[in-house]
Amino acid sequence: MKKIRMGLMAIVALSGVGSAFAFSPKPNSVNYYARQVSGSSFRWTTTTPNPNTAACSPQLNDICQISTDTPPPAGEIPSGHTATNMVFKAL
């Protein structure tokens, strides 16, 4: 029984079954941070905010951070992300 199982595992390994999934491309998600520009407007940046100069603070209909594989438009939260009513503001 063990020889049969080992033989089947060897056949599977040699045939490459499963290798299609091992090398499938994955989207490269990037972290984007919302920085307040003025009033209630914000822009996205990939630079991690310095905790000595900015903090994630309350602001209606905004979000501090998202991860996505496409750059989001300035001042907009892309679909699939929900506002947390927070944004990075200068201290």
Secondary structure in CASP SS format (residue, H / E / C, confidence):
PFRMAT SS
TARGET T0000
AUTHOR 0000-0000-0000
METHOD secondary structure of the structure
MODEL  1
M C 1.00
K H 1.00
K H 1.00
I H 1.00
R H 1.00
M H 1.00
G H 1.00
L H 1.00
M H 1.00
A H 1.00
I H 1.00
V H 1.00
A H 1.00
L H 1.00
S H 1.00
G C 1.00
V C 1.00
G C 1.00
S H 1.00
A H 1.00
F H 1.00
A H 1.00
F C 1.00
S C 1.00
P C 1.00
K C 1.00
P C 1.00
N C 1.00
S C 1.00
V E 1.00
N E 1.00
Y E 1.00
Y E 1.00
A E 1.00
R E 1.00
Q E 1.00
V E 1.00
S E 1.00
G C 1.00
S C 1.00
S E 1.00
F E 1.00
R E 1.00
W E 1.00
T E 1.00
T C 1.00
T C 1.00
T C 1.00
P C 1.00
N C 1.00
P C 1.00
N C 1.00
T C 1.00
A E 1.00
A E 1.00
C E 1.00
S E 1.00
P E 1.00
Q C 1.00
L C 1.00
N C 1.00
D C 1.00
I C 1.00
C C 1.00
Q E 1.00
I E 1.00
S E 1.00
T E 1.00
D C 1.00
T C 1.00
P C 1.00
P C 1.00
P C 1.00
A C 1.00
G C 1.00
E C 1.00
I C 1.00
P C 1.00
S C 1.00
G C 1.00
H C 1.00
T C 1.00
A C 1.00
T C 1.00
N C 1.00
M E 1.00
V E 1.00
F E 1.00
K E 1.00
A E 1.00
L C 1.00
END
